[in-house]
């Protein structure tokens, strides 16, 4: 009956080779194939067990013929599916402007999938053998079938305990230690600021060291009045940037951080500016320069941006270890800023906006109950690359107007909430009145479209016509699509700008639509996008130079998109 399990594993691996949202490197494709094949093998084994329990048996002669047919069909079918896989991948790569695959991709895919499948199968069989062993030991105390089930449950629980409390805890401990070290990088390579309008600058109670790696980069990347004046042609102000890091002791008190952030805003003059941007960062506290600098240049430096770090883990790790911390940080920060903002005379209050990218959108939404709450308490918002777990984004998408798709929804005619792929086009009614709340999202961003529900629920984005950058051949398969899209998240930042989770200068165009100053023109937006693109490239290069001269760890991502 192993034939049935082997057949199911091969068929499952074929399904795993079908296309999903993004092109997958060979190693990741091999991982998906191995995981899906293991699921198929398990299902096949269950079917074989059911058949054997019915007393169905096959002669040795028939089994030999069946195995021979299996090997022939498996070999021919695998060759055909691999050939189609390459065609699908190259078609997708061509659509996204990426290089075509070579023969080495298939070789690595096959080898990795076989090796991982053997490892996974060995682990699964070891657990099963352990269950049978325990079952035999307790069989004297209970009926055989009950003993077998009890043995399996005992070993399963022990295995989970070992994985969760020993292996996973150890991995988290190593990851935590590693990123805590990375968080302290660039303490000497980047000089502390001297401007009183920047955290860790003149008069600040926050030390340069306690800002953390991303905090130091955020402060160091602030444009100067001279740089903004060179663009606008008018005397500019030094944009205020207030930032609070988690420090070096590992203790994180989000409510206290939010209070310190407000104190920094008061000290730096942030509440005296025309625009105050409350930005929730990603896991390690990264803030997208494309978004932050867009407002700073548009408003000629008369802005303040405040953010705080809530973890020194990358977004994926931060979400797994404590997924609610981002929401708590976003809520504490906005509530603290908003409370002080309300104490100001109405005529002296700056325009209040909120922003965030990736996990930052997950946290940035948390301070609000819905669209009307956003409209009542802020003057604009920009959320870039929302995650599939975003509460408000999911609600707005689910409650979209009839006839609009999940990947390009229109919510209540776009009166308050609108969605865009590039920041230039915002589908909705004729006029976008009052407070404008914008979401930037891509039809092929796995960060937005992955949820655990994909395992057994076909989403609307796979029921409706595919997006412009998604192949028509993408289909929904139970469990398989969840694993494919889940793995796609790890390559979401390895595609050309404008695809996946990389938004480039789209936030510049978005802010020009959401909250541009009076008299701002489309030509100025285009010119600004070029300036910020050049600045982001320069800051990335500078960060990489500093990185090379320090610990040598990788992954700056200062401006392309989410650094996590």
C-alpha positions as CSV (number, residue, x, y, z in Angstrom):
1,X,0.0,0.0,0.0
2,X,3.1,2.3,0.1
3,X,2.4,2.7,-3.6
4,X,-0.7,4.8,-2.9
5,X,1.3,7.0,-0.6
6,X,4.1,7.4,-3.1
7,X,1.6,8.2,-5.9
8,X,-0.1,10.8,-3.8
9,X,3.3,12.4,-2.9
10,X,4.4,12.6,-6.5
11,X,1.0,14.1,-7.6
12,X,1.2,16.6,-4.7
13,X,4.7,17.7,-5.8
14,X,3.5,18.3,-9.3
15,X,0.8,20.6,-7.9
16,X,3.4,22.4,-5.9
17,X,5.2,23.3,-9.2
18,X,2.3,25.3,-10.4
19,X,2.7,29.1,-10.4
20,X,1.7,31.4,-7.6
21,X,2.1,35.2,-7.0
22,X,5.9,35.5,-7.5
23,X,8.7,33.7,-9.1
24,X,10.4,31.4,-6.6
25,X,14.1,30.7,-6.4
26,X,15.1,27.0,-6.7
27,X,15.7,26.5,-3.0
28,X,12.3,27.9,-2.0
29,X,10.6,25.9,-4.8
30,X,12.3,22.8,-3.5
31,X,11.0,23.5,0.0
32,X,7.5,23.9,-1.2
33,X,7.7,20.7,-3.2
34,X,9.0,18.8,-0.2
35,X,6.3,20.1,2.2
36,X,3.5,19.5,-0.2
37,X,4.8,16.0,-1.1
38,X,4.9,15.2,2.6
39,X,1.2,16.2,2.9
40,X,0.4,14.1,-0.1
41,X,2.3,11.2,1.3
42,X,0.3,11.4,4.6
43,X,-3.0,11.6,2.8
44,X,-2.0,8.6,0.6
45,X,-0.9,6.7,3.7
46,X,-4.3,7.3,5.3
47,X,-6.1,6.1,2.2
48,X,-3.9,3.0,2.1
49,X,-4.7,2.3,5.7
50,X,-8.5,2.6,5.1
51,X,-8.2,0.2,2.2
52,X,-6.3,-2.3,4.2
53,X,-8.8,-2.1,7.0
54,X,-11.4,-3.1,4.5
55,X,-9.4,-6.2,3.9
56,X,-8.5,-5.4,0.3
57,X,-5.3,-7.1,-0.8
58,X,-3.3,-7.3,-4.1
59,X,-1.2,-10.1,-5.3
60,X,2.6,-9.6,-5.5
61,X,2.5,-9.9,-9.3
62,X,-0.1,-7.1,-9.5
63,X,1.9,-4.9,-7.1
64,X,5.1,-5.3,-9.2
65,X,3.2,-4.3,-12.4
66,X,1.7,-1.4,-10.5
67,X,5.1,-0.2,-9.3
68,X,6.5,-0.5,-12.8
69,X,3.7,1.6,-14.2
70,X,4.1,4.1,-11.3
71,X,7.8,4.7,-12.0
72,X,7.2,5.2,-15.8
73,X,4.3,7.6,-15.2
74,X,6.1,9.4,-12.4
75,X,9.2,9.9,-14.6
76,X,7.3,11.0,-17.6
77,X,4.9,13.2,-15.6
78,X,7.7,14.8,-13.7
79,X,9.5,15.7,-16.8
80,X,6.4,17.3,-18.3
81,X,5.5,19.2,-15.2
82,X,9.0,20.5,-14.7
83,X,9.0,21.7,-18.4
84,X,5.7,23.4,-17.8
85,X,7.0,24.8,-14.5
86,X,9.9,26.5,-16.3
87,X,7.5,27.9,-18.9
88,X,5.3,29.3,-16.2
89,X,8.2,30.7,-14.2
90,X,9.8,32.4,-17.2
91,X,6.4,33.8,-18.3
92,X,6.0,35.3,-14.9
93,X,9.6,36.5,-14.8
94,X,9.1,38.2,-18.2
95,X,5.9,39.8,-16.9
96,X,7.8,41.3,-13.9
97,X,11.0,42.2,-15.9
98,X,13.2,39.5,-14.4
99,X,15.8,37.3,-16.0
100,X,14.8,33.8,-17.3
101,X,15.7,30.6,-15.5
102,X,18.5,28.4,-16.5
103,X,19.0,24.6,-16.2
104,X,20.6,24.9,-12.8
105,X,17.2,26.0,-11.4
106,X,15.6,22.6,-12.1
107,X,18.7,20.7,-10.8
108,X,18.6,22.5,-7.5
109,X,14.8,22.3,-7.2
110,X,14.8,18.5,-7.6
111,X,17.8,17.9,-5.3
112,X,16.5,20.2,-2.6
113,X,13.0,18.8,-2.7
114,X,14.2,15.2,-2.6
115,X,16.6,15.9,0.3
116,X,14.1,17.8,2.4
117,X,11.3,15.2,1.7
118,X,13.6,12.4,3.0
119,X,14.4,14.5,6.1
120,X,10.7,15.3,6.7
121,X,9.6,11.8,6.1
122,X,12.2,10.4,8.5
123,X,11.0,12.8,11.2
124,X,7.4,11.8,10.6
125,X,8.1,8.1,10.6
126,X,10.2,8.5,13.8
127,X,7.2,10.1,15.5
128,X,4.9,7.4,14.2
129,X,7.4,4.7,15.4
130,X,7.5,6.3,18.8
131,X,3.7,6.3,19.0
132,X,3.6,2.6,18.2
133,X,6.2,1.9,20.8
134,X,4.3,3.7,23.5
135,X,1.1,2.1,22.3
136,X,2.6,-1.4,22.8
137,X,3.8,-0.4,26.3
138,X,0.3,0.7,27.4
139,X,-1.6,-2.1,25.6
140,X,-1.7,-4.2,28.8
141,X,-3.7,-1.4,30.4
142,X,-6.3,-0.8,27.7
143,X,-7.8,-2.3,24.5
144,X,-5.3,-2.5,21.6
145,X,-7.0,0.2,19.4
146,X,-7.3,2.6,22.4
147,X,-3.7,1.9,23.3
148,X,-2.6,2.7,19.7
149,X,-4.5,6.0,19.7
150,X,-3.2,6.9,23.1
151,X,0.4,6.1,22.2
152,X,0.1,8.3,19.1
153,X,-1.4,11.2,21.1
154,X,1.3,10.9,23.8
155,X,4.1,11.0,21.3
156,X,2.5,13.8,19.3
157,X,2.1,16.0,22.5
158,X,5.7,15.2,23.5
159,X,7.0,16.1,20.1
160,X,5.0,19.4,20.1
161,X,6.4,20.2,23.6
162,X,10.0,19.5,22.5
163,X,9.5,21.6,19.3
164,X,7.7,24.4,21.0
165,X,9.6,24.6,24.4
166,X,13.0,23.4,23.4
167,X,13.8,23.8,19.7
168,X,11.6,26.8,18.9
169,X,12.7,28.6,22.2
170,X,16.3,28.0,21.3
171,X,15.8,29.4,17.8
172,X,14.0,32.4,19.2
173,X,16.8,32.9,21.7
174,X,19.5,32.8,19.0
175,X,17.5,35.1,16.7
176,X,16.7,37.5,19.6
177,X,20.4,37.6,20.5
178,X,21.5,38.1,16.9
179,X,19.2,41.0,16.2
180,X,19.8,42.6,19.5
181,X,23.4,42.8,18.4
182,X,22.5,44.1,15.0
183,X,20.3,46.7,16.7
184,X,23.4,48.3,18.2
185,X,25.2,48.7,14.9
186,X,26.3,52.0,13.5
187,X,27.0,53.7,16.9
188,X,30.2,55.3,15.7
189,X,30.0,55.1,11.8
190,X,27.1,57.5,11.7
191,X,27.7,60.8,13.6
192,X,25.1,61.9,16.1
193,X,23.0,64.9,14.9
194,X,23.6,68.4,16.1
195,X,20.2,70.0,15.2
196,X,17.8,70.6,18.1
197,X,15.0,69.4,15.8
198,X,16.2,65.8,15.7
199,X,16.2,63.2,18.4
200,X,19.6,62.6,20.0
201,X,20.5,66.1,18.9
202,X,21.2,69.3,20.9
203,X,19.1,69.4,24.1
204,X,17.7,65.8,23.6
205,X,17.4,63.5,26.6
206,X,17.7,60.5,24.2
207,X,21.1,59.2,23.6
208,X,22.4,58.3,20.1
209,X,23.2,54.7,21.2
210,X,19.7,54.1,22.6
211,X,18.0,54.9,19.3
212,X,18.9,51.5,17.8
213,X,20.2,50.8,14.3
214,X,17.0,51.8,12.4
215,X,16.5,54.8,14.6
216,X,20.0,56.1,13.9
217,X,19.4,55.6,10.2
218,X,16.1,57.4,10.4
219,X,17.6,60.4,12.1
220,X,20.8,60.4,9.9
221,X,18.7,60.3,6.7
222,X,16.7,63.5,7.6
223,X,17.1,66.0,4.8
224,X,18.7,69.3,5.6
225,X,17.1,72.7,5.0
226,X,19.7,73.3,2.3
227,X,18.7,70.2,0.4
228,X,15.0,71.0,0.6
229,X,15.7,74.6,-0.5
230,X,17.6,73.3,-3.5
231,X,14.5,71.5,-4.6
232,X,11.8,74.1,-3.7
233,X,13.8,77.3,-4.4
234,X,12.4,78.7,-1.2
235,X,14.0,79.0,2.3
236,X,13.2,75.7,4.1
237,X,13.0,74.5,7.7
238,X,14.8,71.6,9.2
239,X,12.1,68.8,9.3
240,X,11.5,67.5,12.8
241,X,12.2,63.8,13.4
242,X,11.4,62.4,16.8
243,X,12.3,58.8,17.5
244,X,12.4,56.5,20.5
245,X,14.4,53.3,20.5
246,X,14.0,50.2,22.7
247,X,17.5,50.8,24.3
248,X,20.0,48.1,25.0
249,X,18.6,46.4,28.1
250,X,16.0,44.4,26.3
251,X,13.2,45.9,28.4
252,X,10.4,47.4,26.3
253,X,7.7,49.6,27.8
254,X,5.6,50.8,24.9
255,X,3.4,53.2,27.0
256,X,6.5,54.9,28.4
257,X,8.1,55.0,25.0
258,X,5.1,56.8,23.6
259,X,5.3,59.4,26.5
260,X,8.9,60.0,25.7
261,X,8.1,60.4,22.0
262,X,5.6,63.2,22.8
263,X,8.2,64.9,25.0
264,X,10.6,64.7,22.1
265,X,8.0,66.3,19.8
266,X,7.4,69.1,22.2
267,X,11.2,69.7,22.7
268,X,11.9,69.6,18.9
269,X,9.0,71.9,18.0
270,X,7.1,69.2,16.3
271,X,3.7,70.5,17.4
272,X,4.5,73.9,15.9
273,X,4.9,72.5,12.3
274,X,2.2,72.5,9.6
275,X,2.1,68.7,9.3
276,X,2.6,66.1,12.0
277,X,3.1,62.5,10.8
278,X,2.7,59.7,13.3
279,X,4.5,56.8,11.6
280,X,4.4,53.2,12.9
281,X,7.6,51.3,11.8
282,X,8.2,47.7,10.9
283,X,9.4,45.1,13.3
284,X,12.9,46.6,13.8
285,X,11.6,50.1,13.7
286,X,12.3,50.9,10.1
287,X,10.5,53.9,8.5
288,X,10.3,54.2,4.7
289,X,12.2,57.2,3.5
290,X,10.1,57.4,0.3
291,X,7.1,58.2,2.5
292,X,8.7,60.3,5.2
293,X,10.7,62.5,2.8
294,X,7.8,63.0,0.5
295,X,5.9,65.0,3.1
296,X,9.1,66.8,4.2
297,X,9.9,68.0,0.7
298,X,6.3,68.8,-0.3
299,X,5.8,71.0,2.8
300,X,9.3,72.6,2.5
301,X,10.5,71.1,5.8
302,X,7.5,72.4,7.8
303,X,6.8,68.9,9.1
304,X,7.4,66.6,12.0
305,X,7.6,62.8,11.9
306,X,7.5,60.7,15.0
307,X,8.0,57.0,15.4
308,X,9.1,54.5,18.0
309,X,10.7,51.1,18.0
310,X,8.7,48.2,19.5
311,X,11.1,45.3,18.7
312,X,14.6,44.6,17.4
313,X,13.4,41.6,15.5
314,X,12.5,41.6,11.8
315,X,8.8,41.8,11.0
316,X,8.3,38.1,10.4
317,X,9.9,37.2,13.7
318,X,8.3,40.0,15.6
319,X,4.9,38.9,14.4
320,X,5.5,35.3,15.3
321,X,6.9,36.0,18.8
322,X,4.4,38.8,19.7
323,X,2.1,39.7,16.9
324,X,0.1,42.2,19.0
325,X,3.1,44.4,19.9
326,X,2.9,46.3,16.6
327,X,-0.7,47.1,17.3
328,X,0.0,48.1,20.9
329,X,2.8,50.4,19.7
330,X,0.7,52.0,17.0
331,X,-2.2,52.6,19.5
332,X,0.0,53.9,22.3
333,X,2.0,56.3,20.0
334,X,-1.0,57.8,18.3
335,X,-3.1,58.1,21.5
336,X,-0.2,59.9,23.3
337,X,0.3,62.3,20.4
338,X,-3.4,62.9,19.9
339,X,-3.9,63.6,23.6
340,X,-1.4,66.4,23.5
341,X,-2.6,67.6,20.1
342,X,-6.1,68.1,21.5
343,X,-4.7,70.4,24.2
344,X,-3.5,72.9,21.6
345,X,-5.7,75.8,20.4
346,X,-7.6,74.6,17.4
347,X,-6.0,77.2,15.1
348,X,-2.5,76.2,16.2
349,X,-2.9,72.5,15.7
350,X,-0.8,71.0,12.9
351,X,-2.4,68.7,10.2
352,X,-2.3,65.3,11.8
353,X,-1.6,62.3,9.6
354,X,-0.7,58.6,10.2
355,X,1.4,56.3,8.1
356,X,3.0,52.9,8.1
357,X,4.3,50.2,5.8
358,X,3.9,46.4,6.0
359,X,3.7,45.5,9.7
360,X,3.6,49.2,10.4
361,X,0.2,49.3,8.7
362,X,-0.9,46.5,11.1
363,X,0.1,48.7,14.0
364,X,-0.9,52.1,12.5
365,X,-4.6,51.0,12.1
366,X,-4.8,49.8,15.7
367,X,-5.7,53.2,17.2
368,X,-8.9,53.5,15.1
369,X,-12.2,51.7,15.1
370,X,-13.2,52.3,11.5
371,X,-13.3,54.7,8.5
372,X,-15.3,57.4,10.3
373,X,-13.0,57.3,13.3
374,X,-10.0,57.9,11.0
375,X,-11.8,60.7,9.2
376,X,-12.7,62.4,12.5
377,X,-9.3,62.2,14.1
378,X,-6.8,62.7,11.3
379,X,-6.3,64.8,8.3
380,X,-5.0,62.0,6.1
381,X,-3.3,58.6,6.2
382,X,-1.2,56.4,4.0
383,X,-0.8,52.7,4.6
384,X,1.7,51.0,2.2
385,X,1.7,47.2,1.7
386,X,-0.9,46.1,4.3
387,X,-0.6,42.6,5.7
388,X,-3.3,40.0,5.3
389,X,-4.0,40.3,9.1
390,X,-4.8,44.0,9.0
391,X,-8.2,44.4,10.8
392,X,-9.5,47.6,9.1
393,X,-8.0,46.9,5.7
394,X,-9.6,43.4,5.7
395,X,-13.0,45.0,6.7
396,X,-12.8,47.6,4.1
397,X,-11.9,45.0,1.5
398,X,-14.6,42.6,2.5
399,X,-17.3,45.3,2.6
400,X,-16.3,46.7,-0.8
401,X,-18.9,48.0,-3.3
402,X,-20.6,45.4,-5.5
403,X,-18.8,44.8,-8.8
404,X,-15.3,45.7,-7.5
405,X,-12.6,43.1,-7.0
406,X,-10.7,42.1,-3.9
407,X,-7.4,43.3,-5.4
408,X,-8.8,46.6,-6.5
409,X,-11.7,47.4,-4.2
410,X,-13.8,50.5,-3.9
411,X,-15.2,51.1,-0.4
412,X,-18.4,53.2,-0.2
413,X,-17.7,55.0,-3.4
414,X,-14.3,56.0,-2.1
415,X,-15.6,58.8,0.0
416,X,-12.9,58.3,2.7
417,X,-11.0,55.1,2.0
418,X,-9.3,54.4,-1.4
419,X,-6.9,51.9,-2.8
420,X,-4.2,52.3,-5.4
421,X,-1.4,50.2,-7.0
422,X,0.9,53.1,-7.9
423,X,-0.3,56.1,-5.9
424,X,-1.4,57.8,-9.1
425,X,-4.8,56.2,-9.8
426,X,-7.3,56.0,-7.0
427,X,-10.6,54.3,-8.1
428,X,-13.8,55.7,-6.6
429,X,-16.3,58.5,-7.0
430,X,-15.7,61.7,-8.9
431,X,-14.3,63.6,-5.9
432,X,-12.4,62.4,-2.9
433,X,-13.8,64.6,-0.3
434,X,-12.6,65.6,3.2
435,X,-10.0,63.4,4.9
436,X,-8.3,61.0,2.5
437,X,-7.2,57.6,3.7
438,X,-5.1,55.7,1.1
439,X,-3.8,52.1,0.9
440,X,-1.1,51.2,-1.5
441,X,-1.2,47.5,-2.5
442,X,0.0,45.2,-5.2
443,X,-2.0,42.4,-6.8
444,X,1.0,40.1,-6.5
445,X,2.1,41.0,-2.9
446,X,2.0,37.8,-0.8
447,X,2.3,39.9,2.4
448,X,-1.1,41.3,1.7
449,X,-2.8,38.1,0.3
450,X,-1.5,35.4,2.6
451,X,-3.7,34.3,5.5
452,X,-4.0,30.9,7.2
453,X,-7.5,30.7,5.7
454,X,-5.9,29.9,2.3
455,X,-5.4,26.4,3.5
456,X,-9.1,25.5,3.1
457,X,-10.8,28.6,1.8
458,X,-10.6,29.9,-1.8
459,X,-10.2,33.7,-1.6
460,X,-12.0,36.1,-3.9
461,X,-8.7,37.2,-5.5
462,X,-8.5,33.7,-6.9
463,X,-12.2,33.6,-7.9
464,X,-12.1,36.9,-9.7
465,X,-10.1,37.8,-12.8
466,X,-6.3,37.8,-12.0
467,X,-4.4,41.0,-11.5
468,X,-2.3,42.4,-14.3
469,X,0.9,40.9,-12.9
470,X,-0.6,37.5,-11.9
471,X,-0.6,34.6,-14.3
472,X,-4.0,33.3,-15.4
473,X,-2.7,29.8,-14.6
474,X,-2.6,30.6,-10.8
475,X,-5.1,28.3,-9.2
476,X,-6.3,27.6,-5.7
477,X,-5.4,24.2,-4.2
478,X,-6.2,23.3,-0.6
479,X,-3.1,23.6,1.7
480,X,-0.8,24.0,-1.4
481,X,-1.7,27.6,-2.1
482,X,-1.2,28.5,1.5
483,X,2.3,27.0,1.5
484,X,3.1,28.6,-1.9
485,X,2.0,32.0,-0.9
486,X,3.6,31.7,2.5
487,X,7.0,30.9,0.9
488,X,6.4,33.8,-1.6
489,X,6.6,36.2,1.3
490,X,10.3,35.4,1.7
491,X,11.0,36.7,-1.8
492,X,8.5,39.6,-1.8
493,X,11.4,42.1,-1.6
494,X,13.5,40.3,-4.2
495,X,11.5,41.4,-7.2
496,X,11.7,44.7,-9.3
497,X,10.4,47.8,-7.7
498,X,6.7,48.2,-8.3
499,X,6.0,44.5,-7.8
500,X,5.6,42.2,-4.8
501,X,6.3,44.2,-1.6
502,X,8.5,46.9,-3.2
503,X,6.7,50.2,-3.8
504,X,9.5,52.5,-4.7
505,X,8.4,56.1,-5.1
506,X,4.7,55.3,-5.1
507,X,4.3,56.9,-1.7
508,X,5.5,60.2,-3.2
509,X,2.6,60.2,-5.7
510,X,0.2,58.9,-3.0
511,X,1.0,61.8,-0.6
512,X,0.7,64.3,-3.4
513,X,-2.9,63.1,-3.8
514,X,-3.7,62.7,-0.1
515,X,-2.2,65.8,1.5
516,X,-0.3,68.1,-0.9
517,X,0.1,71.8,0.0
518,X,-1.9,74.4,-1.8
519,X,-0.5,75.1,-5.3
520,X,1.3,71.8,-5.6
521,X,1.5,70.5,-9.2
522,X,1.9,67.1,-11.0
523,X,5.2,68.3,-12.4
524,X,6.5,69.0,-8.9
525,X,5.5,65.4,-7.9
526,X,7.4,63.9,-10.8
527,X,10.4,66.0,-10.0
528,X,10.2,65.1,-6.3
529,X,10.0,61.4,-7.1
530,X,13.3,61.6,-9.0
531,X,15.0,63.5,-6.2
532,X,13.8,61.1,-3.5
533,X,14.8,58.1,-5.6
534,X,18.3,59.5,-5.9
535,X,18.4,60.3,-2.2
536,X,17.2,56.8,-1.2
537,X,19.9,55.2,-3.4
538,X,22.5,57.3,-1.8
539,X,21.4,56.5,1.7
540,X,21.3,52.8,0.9
541,X,24.9,53.0,-0.4
542,X,26.1,54.9,2.7
543,X,24.4,52.4,5.0
544,X,26.0,49.5,3.1
545,X,29.4,51.2,3.4
546,X,28.9,51.6,7.2
547,X,27.7,48.0,7.3
548,X,30.8,46.7,5.6
549,X,33.0,48.5,8.0
550,X,31.2,47.2,11.1
551,X,29.8,43.7,11.7
552,X,29.1,42.7,8.1
553,X,25.5,41.6,8.6
554,X,23.2,42.1,5.6
555,X,19.8,43.6,4.8
556,X,19.6,47.3,5.1
557,X,16.7,48.0,2.7
558,X,16.6,51.7,3.6
559,X,14.2,52.8,0.9
560,X,13.1,50.1,-1.5
561,X,10.3,48.9,0.7
562,X,9.9,47.1,3.9
563,X,13.3,46.3,5.3
564,X,11.9,43.2,6.9
